[in-house]
Amino acid sequence: MSDVVLHEDDPIVVSVLMMGGNLHRVLIDQGSSVDVMFWYTFVSLQILKKQLQRFNGVLVKFFGEHVEIWGYVELRTTLTDRALVKTIMVRYVVVNAPSSYNLILGQPSLNRLGVIVSSVHMKMKFPIVDGRIVTLKVDQRQARKCYDNSLQNKRGSLV
């Protein structure tokens, strides 16, 4: 545990491989009922708008605020600890909302991966087909920066 600085419930933030690149600032959110991609991430990945599929549903943030949904897109998403790799198809609901994160991996993907999260150790683990375990370490500095930015966004929207 020496690589973890004592913290007060830092979020679990990792990186994934997607569309030929390393995508940082991926929030692991065990309370989210969907996997989310933010519009600016969709645009920066140069995904064609015609790839968006119609999404029937509503997302609600804290305080009952509705989030504008543009549709969903299914993309191969790879998680790796550099030694071991697991790739799954993820259905990302694409939303138009400000965020300090690029993606949110929620219950659908976390359950499919078989993830165990330890916020105390700032790690998440999941098995691959042969029974070996992938261990992702959280970039604690990045996690804190994202969290601080999200707090600033909330404060700005309350003014």
C-alpha positions, -999 to 999 in steps of 0.1 A, spaced: 0 0 0 31 23 -1 21 37 -35 -11 52 -21 -11 85 -2 -35 86 27 -67 101 12 -103 109 20 -122 87 -5 -105 96 -37 -124 85 -68 -113 55 -88 -100 68 -121 -82 47 -146 -72 47 -183 -86 24 -211 -75 16 -246 -101 26 -272 -100 34 -309 -62 30 -311 -54 53 -282 -50 55 -245 -80 73 -230 -74 88 -195 -98 101 -169 -122 71 -168 -143 72 -136 -152 39 -121 -187 44 -107 -203 14 -91 -235 34 -86 -241 43 -122 -267 22 -140 -252 30 -174 -217 34 -190 -214 71 -201 -193 89 -228 -194 127 -227 -200 145 -260 -166 162 -260 -150 127 -258 -172 115 -286 -160 144 -308 -123 141 -298 -123 104 -307 -136 114 -342 -165 90 -340 -190 96 -368 -223 110 -357 -241 84 -379 -227 57 -355 -250 70 -328 -279 48 -321 -312 60 -307 -315 57 -269 -349 56 -253 -345 67 -217 -336 95 -194 -306 100 -172 -310 119 -140 -281 134 -121 -281 143 -84 -308 168 -74 -331 154 -101 -314 173 -130 -320 156 -164 -290 151 -187 -293 155 -225 -288 122 -242 -275 122 -278 -278 84 -283 -255 54 -277 -225 39 -294 -209 5 -289 -171 4 -288 -144 -21 -280 -128 -11 -247 -96 -26 -234 -84 -26 -199 -48 -36 -192 -22 -36 -165 5 -40 -192 10 -77 -185 -27 -88 -189 -55 -76 -211 -92 -78 -213 -114 -63 -240 -152 -60 -239 -178 -43 -260 -193 -14 -241 -225 4 -249 -218 40 -240 -247 64 -236 -235 97 -251 -245 127 -230 -241 164 -235 -230 175 -200 -199 191 -185 -175 167 -168 -139 164 -158 -140 127 -169 -140 113 -204 -160 82 -196 -179 66 -167 -177 29 -165 -208 19 -145 -225 -13 -134 -230 -29 -169 -193 -30 -177 -181 -35 -142 -204 -65 -138 -194 -79 -172 -157 -76 -162 -163 -91 -128 -146 -61 -111 -137 -58 -75 -129 -23 -64 -108 -13 -34 -109 25 -28 -87 20 2 -59 5 -19 -68 26 -50 -70 -5 -72 -95 -25 -91 -91 -62 -101 -109 -85 -125 -102 -120 -139 -94 -129 -175 -104 -161 -192 -75 -182 -179 -81 -172 -143 -53 -148 -139 -61 -114 -124 -57 -80 -139 -48 -53 -114 -53 -17 -123 -37 9 -101 -54 43 -99 -34 74 -108 -42 91 -76 -29 125 -87 -52 124 -118 -81 112 -97 -77 141 -73 -74 166 -101 -106 153 -118 -124 154 -85 -113 189 -78 -123 200 -113 -158 184 -109 -163 203 -76 -153 236 -93 -179 228 -121 -206 222 -95 -197 254 -76 -198 274 -109 -232 260 -118 -247 270 -84 -238 306 -88 
